[in-house]
Amino acid sequence: MPMTLTRIVVDRSHRQARADLANRPGMHKTLMRLLAHPTGSTPRKTGGLLFRLEPGLDPVLLVQTADTPDLTGLPGGYGTTDTRDLTSMLTALTSGLPVRYRITAAPTAYRSTGAPPDPLTGRRPRGKITSLQGQDAQAWWQRHATTAGLHLAGPTETLRSPFPSPERPAPFYKLTQFDGTATITDPALLAAALREGIGKGKAYGAGLLTLAPA
């Protein structure tokens, strides 16, 4: 199954681009236009759309899709684009290979609200979904990296996402960027994590894992 990564250098002078940079749901809506054949009840998932806003002064978007994106779907003048096929990267994944990684994720957990158990089942409600920070976020990433076929090596650098909080009410996710080095332990699990993304908030710019040689 093919997979591509498109780098978009966003033009801040473009009206729609400025609006998208200030609003994650709006950016998601714009990027969905890159899917050549959106199908099913979950077109983002079917089309393999994941995206991330890179940190820095100049806004750069990384957009991953299952097929070659339809770049004509972007508004004219939105930014300059460069697309590359990731097939060779996927086939090169091997156990024991050291890599550098980056992911902007939405670390979350369900926290108890103190509600009493259900009188029929005796089970307590699942609780309220809560964004994690600090050591809790680090522990979240450690667990998810392990299940994604990575063994983290050394300290992990973290950076709060450059995205502002959306104007619309919850649900939304606070994003944290994780950078570091790791060793591949399971290429099949890692390939699946690369394709599907990790964690919640994928429509808000979370979940895209990228790799580079260590």
C-alpha angles and dihedrals in degrees: 000000000000125000130187137191121209122196114207120191099203120222106227091200091064111099097218092044092054090049092050093049088058096045126046097196089051091051091050090052091051094048092049086070088070091070107100095201112019107188142168132022092299104043094166091057094041091050093046092234115175126155142182135190109224120224118251143081094284113061111239123178124202111203123186122197134174092234136027105294123242098238091185085074091073117090112261112270093014092131146299117288139204123183128194133182115244098198094104091050091053093049091049094060108116135166113267094022112139116225142174114233141192129188133167104208141173105233108202142163136183111250124196117255092200093250115155121253120272107270092224103042101023089226123133120230114269091249135228122312109244132190113239127222139182117359091356090058091047091052090048091054092046091056095045093045090054093051088047092060099261132122108205116226123202127342121335118229116221132198129178111243118267088227114107118229111273118256094229119085126262144329095079134124135234107229128218126189119221122197129177148099129287144169122239111243101169119022094191094053090045093050090052092049091050092052099041102032127229130271132345132315099054091149087056097055099274133124104039109133117195129187136202133178113280 
